[in-house]
Amino acid sequence: FNSCLSILLSELLFCHLSSITGIQNTTHPSDISKLIQDKTYEARNMDIDICYVWVPGHCGIHGNEKADLEASKAASSPDTPLLNVYTYEDKKKQTKQVLNHEWLNMWTNQSTKLNQIKNNIQTWHNPGLKRKEETILNRLRIVHTFITHRHLMEKKDPPICEICGVIYTIKHIITECQKYDDMRKKHQISQQIDEALGPDPQSITKILQFIKDIQLYNLI
C-alpha cells in the first residue's frame, strides 16, 4: 500500500472482509462504519494514514481458540458489565414501535364502520385482483357503496330491505339478509363481517363471487 510508506501510519486489523467493505460504503454506512470513516478522515487531516488489514479467519494467530473461549465465557457471565450502546437503528426501531402502539390505540378507540372490519393497523394487500375487483372490495370494507349510500346524493331516506324490513347496509347484505341465505351458504361466507371482508385470499375470492352471484357487483 502507498499509505504504508507515509511517515505516520496506523493499522486497523479486521477478521471479516465485510467490515472493510462496510467502511467503504459511504451511502448507507452502519453507525460503527460511519464512526470509523469520521476518525479516518480526522487522522488523515493530521497526516496520519490508516491502513486497513484483513486477517482471514484469524489464520496463523496463536491462541485464537483460547480467545474465543474466553470471549464466550465473558458474554455468558453475569459479572460482565453491559455496554449501553444505542445506535441510530435501535432508536429508529424503538420510535417506530412507540408510534405504531399509539396509532393502534387511536385506531381501536375510534367508533367507525371500518375499524369494526379492520381492527389492526397492518397493511392489507390484495394481490392478483383486477382494478374493478379491488375497488369493489375496498368499498365493501369502508361500507360506502352506491347501493347503500346513493340516497345521500338523492336526498332521500335510507333504503329498506324489502325482505327483512331493516335498513339496507353492507353488513346486512353480507351476514344477515334472508334473501341471500342460500348464496351465503354456497360460498361459505362468514357470519362475522370482519372475517368475511378480511385479508385472507380465500375470503376475498368468496366475497367477490358472492357479490356477483347476488347480482350486486355493478351496484357497489
GROMACS elastic network, one bead per residue, 0.5 to 0.9 nm:
[ bonds ]
;  ai    aj funct       b0    kb
    1     4     6  0.53486   500
    1     5     6  0.73965   500
    1    51     6  0.77744   500
    2     5     6  0.55337   500
    2     6     6  0.75361   500
    3     6     6  0.56076   500
    3     9     6  0.75230   500
    3    49     6  0.58879   500
    3    50     6  0.71587   500
    3    51     6  0.66401   500
    4     7     6  0.82444   500
    4     8     6  0.84561   500
    4     9     6  0.63240   500
    4    10     6  0.85536   500
    4    11     6  0.89450   500
    4    49     6  0.75241   500
    4    50     6  0.81568   500
    4    51     6  0.67078   500
    5     8     6  0.84616   500
    5     9     6  0.80148   500
    6     9     6  0.62710   500
    6    47     6  0.84534   500
    6    48     6  0.78378   500
    6    49     6  0.68848   500
    7    47     6  0.84695   500
    7    48     6  0.79744   500
    7    49     6  0.86446   500
    8    47     6  0.70017   500
    8    48     6  0.51294   500
    8    49     6  0.65049   500
    8    50     6  0.89410   500
    9    47     6  0.88753   500
    9    48     6  0.57337   500
    9    49     6  0.51529   500
    9    50     6  0.61070   500
    9    51     6  0.72281   500
   10    48     6  0.70768   500
   10    49     6  0.63325   500
   10    50     6  0.50192   500
   10    51     6  0.61765   500
   10    52     6  0.86572   500
   11    49     6  0.85700   500
   11    50     6  0.57903   500
   11    52     6  0.58830   500
   11    53     6  0.68176   500
   12    50     6  0.72121   500
   12    51     6  0.62862   500
   12    53     6  0.59741   500
   12    54     6  0.84934   500
   13    51     6  0.86187   500
   13    52     6  0.62032   500
   13    54     6  0.59284   500
   13    55     6  0.67363   500
   14    17     6  0.70642   500
   14    19     6  0.67992   500
   14    20     6  0.72581   500
   14    52     6  0.74385   500
   14    53     6  0.60936   500
   14    55     6  0.59100   500
   14    56     6  0.81189   500
   15    18     6  0.89287   500
   15    19     6  0.80349   500
   15    53     6  0.85844   500
   15    54     6  0.58290   500
   15    56     6  0.55403   500
   15    57     6  0.57685   500
   15    58     6  0.60950   500
   16    19     6  0.55130   500
   16    20     6  0.73782   500
   16    54     6  0.68830   500
   16    55     6  0.74712   500
   16    56     6  0.67508   500
   16    57     6  0.72806   500
   17    20     6  0.53872   500
   17    21     6  0.64300   500
   17    22     6  0.85675   500
   17    54     6  0.63433   500
   17    55     6  0.83824   500
   17    56     6  0.76044   500
   18    21     6  0.50248   500
   18    22     6  0.58556   500
   18    23     6  0.85906   500
   19    22     6  0.50384   500
   19    23     6  0.64356   500
   19    24     6  0.88833   500
   19    33     6  0.78461   500
   19    54     6  0.89838   500
   20    23     6  0.51427   500
   20    24     6  0.64836   500
   20    25     6  0.89473   500
   20    33     6  0.86539   500
   20    52     6  0.73417   500
   20    53     6  0.85407   500
   20    54     6  0.77017   500
   21    24     6  0.50045   500
   21    25     6  0.65317   500
   22    25     6  0.52072   500
   22    26     6  0.84581   500
   22    28     6  0.89938   500
   22    29     6  0.63983   500
   22    30     6  0.74036   500
   22    33     6  0.61829   500
   23    26     6  0.73617   500
   23    29     6  0.68834   500
   23    30     6  0.83471   500
   23    32     6  0.85519   500
   23    34     6  0.71415   500
   23    36     6  0.71069   500
   23    37     6  0.64990   500
   24    29     6  0.81634   500
   24    33     6  0.83157   500
   24    37     6  0.83343   500
   25    28     6  0.63323   500
   25    29     6  0.54303   500
   25    30     6  0.87032   500
   25    33     6  0.81188   500
   25    34     6  0.88507   500
   26    29     6  0.58237   500
   26    33     6  0.89513   500
   26    34     6  0.79880   500
   26    37     6  0.84644   500
   28    34     6  0.88275   500
   29    32     6  0.79465   500
   29    33     6  0.56552   500
   29    34     6  0.56851   500
   30    33     6  0.51131   500
   30    34     6  0.60307   500
   30    35     6  0.85629   500
   30    87     6  0.88324   500
   30    88     6  0.86342   500
   30    89     6  0.85545   500
   31    34     6  0.51129   500
   31    35     6  0.62315   500
   31    36     6  0.87878   500
   31    87     6  0.63906   500
   31    88     6  0.68268   500
   31    89     6  0.82318   500
   32    35     6  0.50271   500
   32    36     6  0.63134   500
   32    37     6  0.86193   500
   32    87     6  0.86234   500
   33    36     6  0.51244   500
   33    37     6  0.61323   500
   33    38     6  0.86537   500
   34    38     6  0.61794   500
   34    39     6  0.86206   500
   35    38     6  0.51712   500
   35    39     6  0.62000   500
   35    40     6  0.85218   500
   36    39     6  0.50930   500
   36    40     6  0.59504   500
   36    41     6  0.85000   500
   37    40     6  0.50932   500
   37    41     6  0.61924   500
   37    42     6  0.86894   500
   38    41     6  0.51048   500
   38    42     6  0.62539   500
   38    43     6  0.86513   500
   39    42     6  0.50117   500
   39    43     6  0.61046   500
   39    44     6  0.86326   500
   40    43     6  0.50553   500
   40    44     6  0.62113   500
   40    45     6  0.86749   500
   40    48     6  0.85596   500
   40    49     6  0.78501   500
   40    50     6  0.65707   500
   41    44     6  0.52273   500
   41    45     6  0.63682   500
   41    46     6  0.88571   500
   42    45     6  0.51864   500
   42    46     6  0.66266   500
   42    48     6  0.86396   500
   43    46     6  0.50653   500
   43    47     6  0.65053   500
   43    48     6  0.50347   500
   43    49     6  0.67023   500
   43    50     6  0.75852   500
   44    49     6  0.55065   500
   44    50     6  0.75972   500
   45    48     6  0.72576   500
   46    49     6  0.86096   500
   55    58     6  0.57196   500
   55    59     6  0.67172   500
   56    59     6  0.59380   500
   57    60     6  0.89128   500
   58    61     6  0.56743   500
   58    62     6  0.88306   500
   58    64     6  0.69100   500
   59    62     6  0.86929   500
   59    64     6  0.87780   500
   60    64     6  0.86545   500
   61    64     6  0.59401   500
   62    65     6  0.81847   500
   62    66     6  0.88570   500
   63    66     6  0.51688   500
   63    67     6  0.61834   500
   63    68     6  0.87036   500
   64    67     6  0.50143   500
   64    68     6  0.62069   500
   64    69     6  0.86163   500
   65    68     6  0.51291   500
   65    69     6  0.62010   500
   65    70     6  0.86849   500
   66    69     6  0.50321   500
   66    70     6  0.61822   500
   66    71     6  0.85287   500
   67    70     6  0.51572   500
   67    71     6  0.60852   500
   67    72     6  0.85720   500
   68    71     6  0.50279   500
   68    72     6  0.61310   500
   68    73     6  0.86519   500
   69    72     6  0.50973   500
   69    73     6  0.62726   500
   69    74     6  0.86631   500
   70    73     6  0.50482   500
   70    74     6  0.61424   500
   70    75     6  0.85962   500
   71    74     6  0.50746   500
   71    75     6  0.61442   500
   71    76     6  0.87628   500
   72    75     6  0.51468   500
   72    76     6  0.64201   500
   72    77     6  0.86256   500
   73    76     6  0.53527   500
   73    77     6  0.60081   500
   74    77     6  0.51074   500
   74    78     6  0.83460   500
   74    79     6  0.80953   500
   74    80     6  0.60822   500
   75    78     6  0.83128   500
   75    80     6  0.69612   500
   76    79     6  0.87883   500
   76    80     6  0.79187   500
   77    80     6  0.55890   500
   78    81     6  0.79322   500
   82    85     6  0.87961   500
   86    89     6  0.82452   500
   86    90     6  0.61212   500
   86    91     6  0.71180   500
   87    90     6  0.51084   500
   87    91     6  0.64321   500
   87    92     6  0.86033   500
   88    91     6  0.51608   500
   88    92     6  0.60544   500
   88    93     6  0.85922   500
   89    93     6  0.60673   500
   89    94     6  0.85477   500
   90    93     6  0.52026   500
   90    94     6  0.61970   500
   90    95     6  0.85868   500
   91    94     6  0.50973   500
   91    95     6  0.59988   500
   91    96     6  0.84851   500
   92    95     6  0.51922   500
   92    96     6  0.61777   500
   92    97     6  0.86966   500
   93    96     6  0.51642   500
   93    97     6  0.62795   500
   93    98     6  0.87901   500
   94    97     6  0.50969   500
   94    98     6  0.62770   500
   94    99     6  0.86585   500
   95    98     6  0.51777   500
   95    99     6  0.61449   500
   95   100     6  0.85276   500
   96    99     6  0.51688   500
   96   100     6  0.60294   500
   96   101     6  0.84989   500
   97   100     6  0.51657   500
   97   101     6  0.61019   500
   97   102     6  0.86884   500
   98   101     6  0.50983   500
   98   102     6  0.62712   500
   98   103     6  0.85523   500
   99   102     6  0.51566   500
   99   103     6  0.60020   500
   99   104     6  0.85152   500
  100   104     6  0.60016   500
  100   105     6  0.85609   500
  100   121     6  0.79673   500
  101   104     6  0.51737   500
  101   105     6  0.62903   500
  101   106     6  0.87523   500
  102   105     6  0.51184   500
  102   106     6  0.62700   500
  102   107     6  0.85832   500
  103   106     6  0.51787   500
  103   107     6  0.60887   500
  103   108     6  0.86669   500
  103   121     6  0.76038   500
  104   108     6  0.60556   500
  104   109     6  0.84487   500
  104   119     6  0.86583   500
  104   120     6  0.65888   500
  104   121     6  0.61858   500
  105   108     6  0.53632   500
  105   109     6  0.60867   500
  105   110     6  0.87349   500
  106   109     6  0.53343   500
  106   110     6  0.64722   500
  107   110     6  0.55472   500
  107   111     6  0.86252   500
  107   115     6  0.70402   500
  107   119     6  0.76726   500
  107   120     6  0.75013   500
  107   121     6  0.75509   500
  108   111     6  0.78222   500
  108   115     6  0.68362   500
  108   116     6  0.87781   500
  108   119     6  0.64134   500
  108   120     6  0.74575   500
  110   115     6  0.74596   500
  111   114     6  0.86015   500
  111   115     6  0.72003   500
  111   116     6  0.78130   500
  112   115     6  0.56278   500
  112   116     6  0.66332   500
  113   116     6  0.53477   500
  113   117     6  0.69237   500
  113   118     6  0.89246   500
  113   141     6  0.82478   500
  113   142     6  0.65639   500
  113   143     6  0.68633   500
  114   117     6  0.52797   500
  114   118     6  0.59592   500
  114   119     6  0.81650   500
  114   141     6  0.62649   500
  114   142     6  0.50834   500
  114   143     6  0.73272   500
  115   120     6  0.76111   500
  115   142     6  0.88251   500
  115   194     6  0.89379   500
  116   119     6  0.61400   500
  116   193     6  0.81084   500
  116   194     6  0.66864   500
  117   141     6  0.67382   500
  117   142     6  0.83333   500
  117   192     6  0.89670   500
  117   193     6  0.63027   500
  117   195     6  0.76540   500
  117   196     6  0.87780   500
  117   197     6  0.69099   500
  117   198     6  0.71517   500
  118   121     6  0.77388   500
  118   122     6  0.88927   500
  118   141     6  0.81186   500
  118   194     6  0.65076   500
  118   197     6  0.85969   500
  118   198     6  0.72538   500
  119   194     6  0.82286   500
  120   123     6  0.87280   500
  121   124     6  0.88454   500
  124   198     6  0.84337   500
  124   199     6  0.58611   500
  125   199     6  0.70594   500
  126   129     6  0.62200   500
  126   134     6  0.71049   500
  126   199     6  0.73982   500
  126   201     6  0.76434   500
  126   204     6  0.83409   500
  127   130     6  0.89623   500
  127   201     6  0.83797   500
  129   132     6  0.80573   500
  129   133     6  0.58781   500
  129   134     6  0.59040   500
  130   133     6  0.52050   500
  130   134     6  0.62060   500
  130   135     6  0.86047   500
  131   134     6  0.51964   500
  131   135     6  0.61352   500
  131   136     6  0.86770   500
  132   135     6  0.50143   500
  132   136     6  0.61754   500
  132   137     6  0.85679   500
  133   136     6  0.51920   500
  133   137     6  0.61329   500
  133   138     6  0.86217   500
  133   208     6  0.73629   500
  134   137     6  0.50474   500
  134   138     6  0.61013   500
  134   139     6  0.85416   500
  135   138     6  0.52412   500
  135   139     6  0.61813   500
  135   140     6  0.86369   500
  135   220     6  0.89336   500
  136   139     6  0.51192   500
  136   140     6  0.61732   500
  136   141     6  0.86639   500
  136   145     6  0.83758   500
  136   208     6  0.81455   500
  136   217     6  0.77237   500
  136   218     6  0.88491   500
  136   220     6  0.61359   500
  137   140     6  0.51389   500
  137   141     6  0.62828   500
  137   142     6  0.88462   500
  137   197     6  0.77661   500
  137   204     6  0.78320   500
  137   207     6  0.84403   500
  137   208     6  0.73817   500
  138   141     6  0.50334   500
  138   142     6  0.62952   500
  138   143     6  0.83081   500
  138   144     6  0.89308   500
  139   142     6  0.52731   500
  139   143     6  0.57815   500
  139   144     6  0.55129   500
  139   145     6  0.57980   500
  139   220     6  0.71144   500
  140   144     6  0.66440   500
  140   145     6  0.67966   500
  140   170     6  0.67262   500
  140   197     6  0.75684   500
  140   220     6  0.75916   500
  141   144     6  0.79517   500
  141   170     6  0.87029   500
  141   194     6  0.87604   500
  141   197     6  0.63464   500
  141   198     6  0.84532   500
  142   145     6  0.83988   500
  143   148     6  0.81818   500
  143   149     6  0.89629   500
  143   169     6  0.76735   500
  143   170     6  0.58765   500
  143   171     6  0.80396   500
  144   147     6  0.86763   500
  144   148     6  0.69383   500
  144   149     6  0.63337   500
  144   170     6  0.82638   500
  144   220     6  0.83388   500
  145   148     6  0.54645   500
  145   149     6  0.57984   500
  145   150     6  0.76917   500
  145   170     6  0.81710   500
  145   219     6  0.75737   500
  146   149     6  0.53596   500
  146   150     6  0.51576   500
  146   151     6  0.87039   500
  146   219     6  0.59156   500
  146   220     6  0.52049   500
  147   150     6  0.60883   500
  147   151     6  0.84655   500
  147   159     6  0.83536   500
  147   168     6  0.84799   500
  147   169     6  0.87359   500
  147   216     6  0.82528   500
  147   219     6  0.55777   500
  147   220     6  0.60176   500
  148   151     6  0.74515   500
  148   158     6  0.74787   500
  148   159     6  0.68190   500
  148   167     6  0.88577   500
  148   168     6  0.62339   500
  148   169     6  0.58777   500
  148   170     6  0.72647   500
  148   220     6  0.82624   500
  149   152     6  0.57432   500
  149   153     6  0.76580   500
  149   158     6  0.74990   500
  149   159     6  0.84090   500
  149   169     6  0.88413   500
  150   153     6  0.54024   500
  150   154     6  0.63245   500
  150   155     6  0.84666   500
  150   156     6  0.85535   500
  150   158     6  0.85747   500
  151   155     6  0.55752   500
  151   157     6  0.61914   500
  151   158     6  0.58753   500
  151   159     6  0.72881   500
  152   155     6  0.50087   500
  152   156     6  0.64517   500
  152   157     6  0.79286   500
  152   158     6  0.78624   500
  153   156     6  0.79126   500
  154   157     6  0.88851   500
  156   159     6  0.85598   500
  157   160     6  0.87595   500
  158   167     6  0.65629   500
  158   168     6  0.74179   500
  159   166     6  0.85280   500
  159   167     6  0.59040   500
  159   168     6  0.54990   500
  159   169     6  0.84932   500
  160   163     6  0.87536   500
  160   164     6  0.82368   500
  160   165     6  0.59616   500
  160   166     6  0.54118   500
  160   168     6  0.51608   500
  160   169     6  0.88603   500
  161   164     6  0.55106   500
  161   165     6  0.50936   500
  161   166     6  0.54550   500
  161   167     6  0.60095   500
  161   168     6  0.52132   500
  161   169     6  0.87574   500
  161   172     6  0.88508   500
  161   177     6  0.80986   500
  162   165     6  0.56100   500
  162   166     6  0.80061   500
  162   168     6  0.89458   500
  163   166     6  0.84072   500
  163   177     6  0.76484   500
  163   178     6  0.71240   500
  163   179     6  0.66877   500
  164   167     6  0.87082   500
  164   176     6  0.89968   500
  164   177     6  0.66770   500
  164   178     6  0.70497   500
  164   179     6  0.83484   500
  165   168     6  0.86497   500
  166   169     6  0.87397   500
  166   172     6  0.84697   500
  167   172     6  0.80454   500
  168   171     6  0.84569   500
  168   172     6  0.63782   500
  168   173     6  0.71171   500
  168   177     6  0.89873   500
  169   172     6  0.50911   500
  169   173     6  0.62275   500
  169   174     6  0.86849   500
  170   173     6  0.50739   500
  170   174     6  0.61112   500
  170   175     6  0.83949   500
  171   174     6  0.53102   500
  171   175     6  0.57821   500
  171   176     6  0.70964   500
  171   177     6  0.88609   500
  171   193     6  0.64199   500
  172   175     6  0.55521   500
  172   177     6  0.54973   500
  173   176     6  0.61233   500
  173   177     6  0.53425   500
  173   178     6  0.88112   500
  173   179     6  0.87064   500
  173   180     6  0.74940   500
  174   177     6  0.71906   500
  174   180     6  0.80572   500
  174   184     6  0.75982   500
  174   189     6  0.76167   500
  174   190     6  0.85112   500
  174   191     6  0.77998   500
  174   193     6  0.73535   500
  174   196     6  0.78057   500
  174   207     6  0.83162   500
  174   210     6  0.86405   500
  174   211     6  0.85290   500
  175   180     6  0.88170   500
  175   181     6  0.86220   500
  175   184     6  0.78547   500
  175   189     6  0.76134   500
  175   190     6  0.71612   500
  175   192     6  0.70032   500
  175   193     6  0.66799   500
  175   196     6  0.83511   500
  176   179     6  0.88351   500
  176   180     6  0.81848   500
  176   181     6  0.79335   500
  176   191     6  0.76735   500
  177   180     6  0.58422   500
  177   181     6  0.68608   500
  178   181     6  0.51567   500
  178   182     6  0.84498   500
  179   182     6  0.78594   500
  179   183     6  0.87428   500
  180   183     6  0.53348   500
  180   184     6  0.59337   500
  180   185     6  0.86331   500
  180   214     6  0.71647   500
  181   184     6  0.50165   500
  181   185     6  0.62418   500
  181   186     6  0.85951   500
  182   185     6  0.52064   500
  182   186     6  0.61077   500
  182   187     6  0.87601   500
  183   187     6  0.62164   500
  183   188     6  0.82822   500
  183   189     6  0.85376   500
  183   210     6  0.66692   500
  183   213     6  0.74277   500
  183   214     6  0.73573   500
  184   187     6  0.54737   500
  184   188     6  0.58526   500
  184   189     6  0.52358   500
  184   190     6  0.81667   500
  184   191     6  0.89943   500
  184   210     6  0.70644   500
  185   189     6  0.65086   500
  185   190     6  0.89446   500
  186   189     6  0.79843   500
  186   210     6  0.85811   500
  187   206     6  0.57235   500
  187   207     6  0.76548   500
  187   209     6  0.77606   500
  187   210     6  0.64154   500
  188   203     6  0.88535   500
  188   206     6  0.74137   500
  189   192     6  0.85688   500
  189   195     6  0.86027   500
  189   196     6  0.59689   500
  189   203     6  0.76401   500
  189   206     6  0.69428   500
  189   207     6  0.68917   500
  189   210     6  0.80888   500
  190   193     6  0.69692   500
  190   194     6  0.86477   500
  190   195     6  0.61924   500
  190   196     6  0.51108   500
  190   197     6  0.89145   500
  190   203     6  0.85329   500
  191   194     6  0.88739   500
  191   195     6  0.78880   500
  191   196     6  0.71691   500
  192   195     6  0.54231   500
  192   196     6  0.62069   500
  192   197     6  0.87572   500
  193   197     6  0.61123   500
  193   198     6  0.80900   500
  194   197     6  0.54499   500
  194   198     6  0.55624   500
  195   199     6  0.81372   500
  195   200     6  0.81897   500
  195   203     6  0.74747   500
  196   199     6  0.89113   500
  196   200     6  0.88917   500
  196   203     6  0.60046   500
  196   204     6  0.76871   500
  196   206     6  0.84050   500
  196   207     6  0.67618   500
  197   200     6  0.83688   500
  197   203     6  0.68745   500
  197   204     6  0.67187   500
  197   207     6  0.71687   500
  198   201     6  0.84800   500
  198   203     6  0.67680   500
  198   204     6  0.71993   500
  199   202     6  0.86526   500
  199   203     6  0.72641   500
  199   204     6  0.68562   500
  200   203     6  0.52472   500
  200   204     6  0.63099   500
  200   205     6  0.88552   500
  201   204     6  0.50615   500
  201   205     6  0.63061   500
  201   206     6  0.86818   500
  202   205     6  0.51520   500
  202   206     6  0.61781   500
  202   207     6  0.86553   500
  203   206     6  0.50783   500
  203   207     6  0.60843   500
  203   208     6  0.85836   500
  204   207     6  0.53210   500
  204   208     6  0.62154   500
  204   209     6  0.86185   500
  205   208     6  0.54336   500
  205   209     6  0.62578   500
  205   210     6  0.85631   500
  206   209     6  0.52786   500
  206   210     6  0.60088   500
  206   211     6  0.86777   500
  207   211     6  0.61767   500
  207   212     6  0.86242   500
  208   211     6  0.51932   500
  208   212     6  0.63214   500
  208   213     6  0.87337   500
  208   217     6  0.79110   500
  209   212     6  0.50052   500
  209   213     6  0.61171   500
  209   214     6  0.86950   500
  209   217     6  0.87724   500
  210   213     6  0.51490   500
  210   214     6  0.62893   500
  210   215     6  0.86203   500
  210   216     6  0.89595   500
  210   217     6  0.88585   500
  211   214     6  0.53968   500
  211   215     6  0.63542   500
  211   216     6  0.55102   500
  211   217     6  0.53617   500
  211   220     6  0.89421   500
  212   215     6  0.50744   500
  212   216     6  0.60417   500
  212   218     6  0.82179   500
  213   216     6  0.77209   500
  213   217     6  0.81110   500
  214   217     6  0.78590   500
  215   218     6  0.74735   500
  215   219     6  0.81811   500
  216   219     6  0.50672   500
  216   220     6  0.64960   500
  217   220     6  0.59187   500
